[in-house]
Amino acid sequence: MQTFLKYHIKEYLNYTLLFFIVFILIISLIKWVLVVEKLIEFNPSFFNLVVIFLLILIQFISFTLPLSAFMGVLFSLHRMGVENEILGFYTLGLSIKDFLKPLLLFAFIVFVLTFINRCYILPRVKRTQKLIKIELIKKQMSQPIPSKKPYPLGKNGFIYVVNSKKEGNENKLEGIFFLTRREPQKTGIFIAKDGAIIYKKNLFILNNGWGFFRDVKKNIEILKFEKYILKISFSNSVKSLYFKRGEKTLKELKNDIKKITSKERRYRYLTEYYHRFLYAFSVILLTISAFILSFYMKVSHKFLIFFLGMGFYLIFYTIYDFLISLAESGKVHPLMAYLIFYGLFIILLSFMYLRVKKKQFG
């Protein structure tokens, strides 16, 4: 029996690890590109980019691990079924309960890892990312814009200056060339003799220059000015960057919940609080679902199994997110939303399990 137990857990772990590596690298790389696109205006160093990528990898463990475990169990049992291993175990006198023992042990391992990540590691990872962003903003505000070098400014602009120097809270500029997209379909170019950037006020002041604009219909506007003031968001000032619900520790969340009087806001914080503890239980439901689904899927093509599995996974978390959204909007108590979700799926899985037990093992 020990050999049977070790064999199944090894199979589950092998497939889960394979899916986990593929999923987390693809998803993290996409997310990293999107994050870097937003941070590029702060000129992050190569070290910052590497650290952010590693943090994103850790951040997505709690998402990719349940998915990988689900697909790992599904593909493991499919392979055993195709190669008649399940039939062989059955002829040796094993029952469906014997198959459940390694499955539940594997599910418990993934549950513990997901729980630790979601409850303790993930908030700190998100918090560290926010701190890196704050430090980059502070660094940008404390240093002058580099001379004779293209430099990102704001969300949609690039600037080139001949000379730059810092004077108090202002960044004095000479010989300015500024390219920006003022509207989604309108590009502008500014050429000015001098100017200044005031980060704390989100102001970019241009003196004695010209502005050229082209819209989507290729109409060109030309503007001559003595003084032109642009309102540029330098990624919100440092003061406006605060730690959100998902970036707070359990202790901070608990303290905030005690202070909140608004029902809707209190429910949002309660939802996050319960989510830290109860999200990991979805892993156990998913692994049992994969086990039962493997007996229902009478297909041999792996791609079809993959897409069917992904379809079930998406339906599972769509219902989950729907009930959680009801809790966040104040329509349902957060704890009740979780109880409804898990209660419904436990009833569904119990029904499916009894059918499989009756059909496969008599």
Secondary structure as GFF3:
##gff-version 3
##sequence-region A 1 362
A	DSSP	alpha_helix	2	39	.	.	.	ID=ss1
A	DSSP	three_ten_helix	40	42	.	.	.	ID=ss2
A	DSSP	alpha_helix	46	59	.	.	.	ID=ss3
A	DSSP	alpha_helix	61	82	.	.	.	ID=ss4
A	DSSP	alpha_helix	85	91	.	.	.	ID=ss5
A	DSSP	alpha_helix	96	116	.	.	.	ID=ss6
A	DSSP	pi_helix	117	121	.	.	.	ID=ss7
A	DSSP	alpha_helix	122	142	.	.	.	ID=ss8
A	DSSP	beta_strand	151	153	.	.	.	ID=ss9
A	DSSP	beta_strand	157	167	.	.	.	ID=ss10
A	DSSP	beta_strand	170	183	.	.	.	ID=ss11
A	DSSP	beta_strand	186	198	.	.	.	ID=ss12
A	DSSP	three_ten_helix	199	201	.	.	.	ID=ss13
A	DSSP	beta_strand	203	214	.	.	.	ID=ss14
A	DSSP	beta_strand	220	231	.	.	.	ID=ss15
A	DSSP	three_ten_helix	238	240	.	.	.	ID=ss16
A	DSSP	three_ten_helix	245	247	.	.	.	ID=ss17
A	DSSP	alpha_helix	250	259	.	.	.	ID=ss18
A	DSSP	alpha_helix	263	278	.	.	.	ID=ss19
A	DSSP	alpha_helix	281	296	.	.	.	ID=ss20
A	DSSP	alpha_helix	302	328	.	.	.	ID=ss21
A	DSSP	alpha_helix	334	361	.	.	.	ID=ss22
###
